[in-house]
Amino acid sequence: MPPGPEEASFDLAVVGLGGMGSAVAHHAAARGLRVLGLERFDLAHTRGSSHGVTRILRLGLHEGGYLVDMARRSLELWRELGEESGETIFVECGSVDLGPPDSSIVRSSLEACVEQGVEYELLDAAGLAERIPGLVPDPDMTGVLQPGAGLVACEVATAAHQRLARERGAVLLDRRRVTGWRPDGEGWRIHTEGGAHLAARVVVCPGAFAGGLLEELHGRVRAERQVIGWFHPITDPATFGPDRMPCWILDGPLGHFYGLPVHGIPGFKLARMRHDELVDPEDAPVPPREEEIEDLRGVLARWFPGANGPLHRSGTCLFESTPDRVFVMDELPGPGGVFVAAGFSGHGFKYASVVGRAMAALAVGDDPGIDLRPFRLERLTEAGATA
Ligand SMILES: Cc1cc2nc3c(=O)[nH]c(=O)nc-3n(C[C@H](O)[C@H](O)[C@H](O)COP(=O)(O)OP(=O)(O)OC[C@H]3O[C@@H](n4cnc5c(N)ncnc54)[C@H](O)[C@@H]3O)c2cc1C
């Protein structure tokens, strides 16, 4: 009989099997490592940051030009994952940044496209109405349309990473909350509520739970509650499908919103971009409130009236934000061999594939293939950093 996961010694333990951890497990298993994955909930739970059917992937990013190479590399890996898994992972429906011409989102997306050589089209209100029949633009609205952008089917992608990792021998355990780890011989003993495991290296991908698990991130990765709604179109549903509706980000008089075409479930998805509701991720999620759904309906009524039908689904999800909204991908201080990928701050899923590959390489001392200098932990922990 081969040893059970508690007696076996693994090359790599991955703590947290959300979007990032599942990608690490996949890429580590693909390198031939013996991988153990430990997840505190079910493998497809809705308490973290990676559920909700779809995510936007843009290449010209208002969050910073330094991320463009990562987005490009990630897109290649999503396409490879689609081929290997046989699943639809990426849909090239385009993405448009909308707002008045002086909007910071419109200007910074435009700058990023120009500086990084990302294909784009600048559209005025008439151009937007023609290209996106489901949108009723304001007369002064401008749009930066990136035709090569699209959506990532986040739940399908995470499940595909998990399945392929398991097919390569990874042991993925659900309902195993990790409580800590201690040096043990050449490696680490990882303690869970259901027993301990041995691994040479550890990659910790705890999402919004980072502050409770890692002293270094306590108070530095904060959980922010987000509300999402999916609404049935009331006009021709094809108008809101990926052939005719791109992903969108809207900076307007009602605030900052984003949405995606109908994909996976029969609802047009949208949410308000907000950072005003800090929560304890250990608490049971508070379901969407009536006024939060009405807030989304206000956007539909004004700009997407053909999608303002019955609510198909609603839910909440957590942003896992650092003070500067920049990720953390680094080795933790100490004897070495424990790494962290966290703080993806509400814009990380698009990079999960490249993060998985980079962290799997970093953990075994190989070239991560991307520049990890912007993501060092010490910028958050050094004296003077805002916690
Ligand atoms: C509403 C919403 C919209 C978003 N839109 C976009 C978008 O359009 N584009 C984009 O790129 N990004 C977007 N994001 C951000 C992106 O989804 C996240 O940055 C990303 O999913 C984070 O992945 P993660 O693996 O770090 O976290 P998670 O997926 O939450 O994974 C962390 C995992 O660790 C587990 N865990 C925690 N502690 C322990 C422990 N002690 N033991 C074992 N397991 C543990 C958790 O249960 C969880 O499964 C959005 C996020 C939200 C909430």
The ligand as an SDF file (V2000), in Angstrom:
LIG
                    3D

 53 58  0  0  0  0  0  0  0  0999 V2000
  -16.3640   40.4210   -7.3870 C   0  0  0  0  0  0  0  0  0  0  0  0
  -14.9560   40.2120   -7.8810 C   0  0  0  0  0  0  0  0  0  0  0  0
  -14.6410   40.5470   -9.1870 C   0  0  0  0  0  0  0  0  0  0  0  0
  -13.3450   40.4010   -9.6690 C   0  0  0  0  0  0  0  0  0  0  0  0
  -13.0850   40.7030  -10.9700 N   0  0  0  0  0  0  0  0  0  0  0  0
  -11.8600   40.4660  -11.4710 C   0  0  0  0  0  0  0  0  0  0  0  0
  -11.6250   40.6340  -12.8600 C   0  0  0  0  0  0  0  0  0  0  0  0
  -12.5290   40.9950  -13.6110 O   0  0  0  0  0  0  0  0  0  0  0  0
  -10.3800   40.3720  -13.3240 N   0  0  0  0  0  0  0  0  0  0  0  0
   -9.3700   39.9360  -12.5170 C   0  0  0  0  0  0  0  0  0  0  0  0
   -8.2700   39.7210  -13.0040 O   0  0  0  0  0  0  0  0  0  0  0  0
   -9.5830   39.7450  -11.1930 N   0  0  0  0  0  0  0  0  0  0  0  0
  -10.7920   39.9950  -10.6540 C   0  0  0  0  0  0  0  0  0  0  0  0
  -11.0390   39.7730   -9.3250 N   0  0  0  0  0  0  0  0  0  0  0  0
   -9.9290   39.4070   -8.4360 C   0  0  0  0  0  0  0  0  0  0  0  0
   -9.5690   37.9490   -8.4850 C   0  0  0  0  0  0  0  0  0  0  0  0
  -10.7140   37.1560   -8.6360 O   0  0  0  0  0  0  0  0  0  0  0  0
   -8.7810   37.6020   -7.2320 C   0  0  0  0  0  0  0  0  0  0  0  0
   -7.6680   38.4820   -7.1450 O   0  0  0  0  0  0  0  0  0  0  0  0
   -8.2860   36.1610   -7.2650 C   0  0  0  0  0  0  0  0  0  0  0  0
   -9.3450   35.2910   -7.5210 O   0  0  0  0  0  0  0  0  0  0  0  0
   -7.6060   35.8090   -5.9370 C   0  0  0  0  0  0  0  0  0  0  0  0
   -7.2850   34.4300   -5.9390 O   0  0  0  0  0  0  0  0  0  0  0  0
   -6.6410   33.7740   -4.6500 P   0  0  0  0  0  0  0  0  0  0  0  0
   -6.2770   32.4030   -5.0170 O   0  0  0  0  0  0  0  0  0  0  0  0
   -5.5970   34.6830   -4.0930 O   0  0  0  0  0  0  0  0  0  0  0  0
   -7.8370   33.7760   -3.5690 O   0  0  0  0  0  0  0  0  0  0  0  0
   -8.9630   32.6400   -3.3840 P   0  0  0  0  0  0  0  0  0  0  0  0
   -9.4510   32.1820   -4.6810 O   0  0  0  0  0  0  0  0  0  0  0  0
   -9.9240   33.1470   -2.3900 O   0  0  0  0  0  0  0  0  0  0  0  0
   -8.1480   31.4370   -2.7850 O   0  0  0  0  0  0  0  0  0  0  0  0
   -7.6270   31.4050   -1.4740 C   0  0  0  0  0  0  0  0  0  0  0  0
   -7.9440   30.0510   -0.9360 C   0  0  0  0  0  0  0  0  0  0  0  0
   -7.1930   29.8020    0.2420 O   0  0  0  0  0  0  0  0  0  0  0  0
   -8.0480   29.0690    1.0990 C   0  0  0  0  0  0  0  0  0  0  0  0
   -7.4860   29.1940    2.4440 N   0  0  0  0  0  0  0  0  0  0  0  0
   -7.3580   30.3290    3.1600 C   0  0  0  0  0  0  0  0  0  0  0  0
   -6.8070   30.0520    4.3610 N   0  0  0  0  0  0  0  0  0  0  0  0
   -6.5900   28.7260    4.3870 C   0  0  0  0  0  0  0  0  0  0  0  0
   -6.0620   27.8500    5.3700 C   0  0  0  0  0  0  0  0  0  0  0  0
   -5.6800   28.2790    6.5840 N   0  0  0  0  0  0  0  0  0  0  0  0
   -5.9690   26.5290    5.0840 N   0  0  0  0  0  0  0  0  0  0  0  0
   -6.3670   26.0660    3.8650 C   0  0  0  0  0  0  0  0  0  0  0  0
   -6.9070   26.8560    2.9150 N   0  0  0  0  0  0  0  0  0  0  0  0
   -7.0070   28.1640    3.1750 C   0  0  0  0  0  0  0  0  0  0  0  0
   -9.3900   29.7350    0.9130 C   0  0  0  0  0  0  0  0  0  0  0  0
  -10.4360   28.9500    1.3990 O   0  0  0  0  0  0  0  0  0  0  0  0
   -9.4120   29.9220   -0.5740 C   0  0  0  0  0  0  0  0  0  0  0  0
   -9.9570   28.8220   -1.2530 O   0  0  0  0  0  0  0  0  0  0  0  0
  -12.3230   39.9040   -8.8090 C   0  0  0  0  0  0  0  0  0  0  0  0
  -12.6400   39.5520   -7.4940 C   0  0  0  0  0  0  0  0  0  0  0  0
  -13.9400   39.6970   -7.0160 C   0  0  0  0  0  0  0  0  0  0  0  0
  -14.2510   39.3160   -5.6040 C   0  0  0  0  0  0  0  0  0  0  0  0
  1  2  1  0
  2  3  1  0
  2 52  2  0
  3  4  2  0
  4  5  1  0
  4 50  1  0
  5  6  2  0
  6  7  1  0
  6 13  1  0
  7  8  2  0
  7  9  1  0
  9 10  1  0
 10 11  2  0
 10 12  1  0
 12 13  2  0
 13 14  1  0
 14 15  1  0
 14 50  1  0
 15 16  1  0
 16 17  1  0
 16 18  1  0
 18 19  1  0
 18 20  1  0
 20 21  1  0
 20 22  1  0
 22 23  1  0
 23 24  1  0
 24 25  2  0
 24 26  1  0
 24 27  1  0
 27 28  1  0
 28 29  2  0
 28 30  1  0
 28 31  1  0
 31 32  1  0
 32 33  1  0
 33 34  1  0
 33 48  1  0
 34 35  1  0
 35 36  1  0
 35 46  1  0
 36 37  1  0
 36 45  1  0
 37 38  2  0
 38 39  1  0
 39 40  1  0
 39 45  2  0
 40 41  1  0
 40 42  2  0
 42 43  1  0
 43 44  2  0
 44 45  1  0
 46 47  1  0
 46 48  1  0
 48 49  1  0
 50 51  2  0
 51 52  1  0
 52 53  1  0
M  END
$$$$
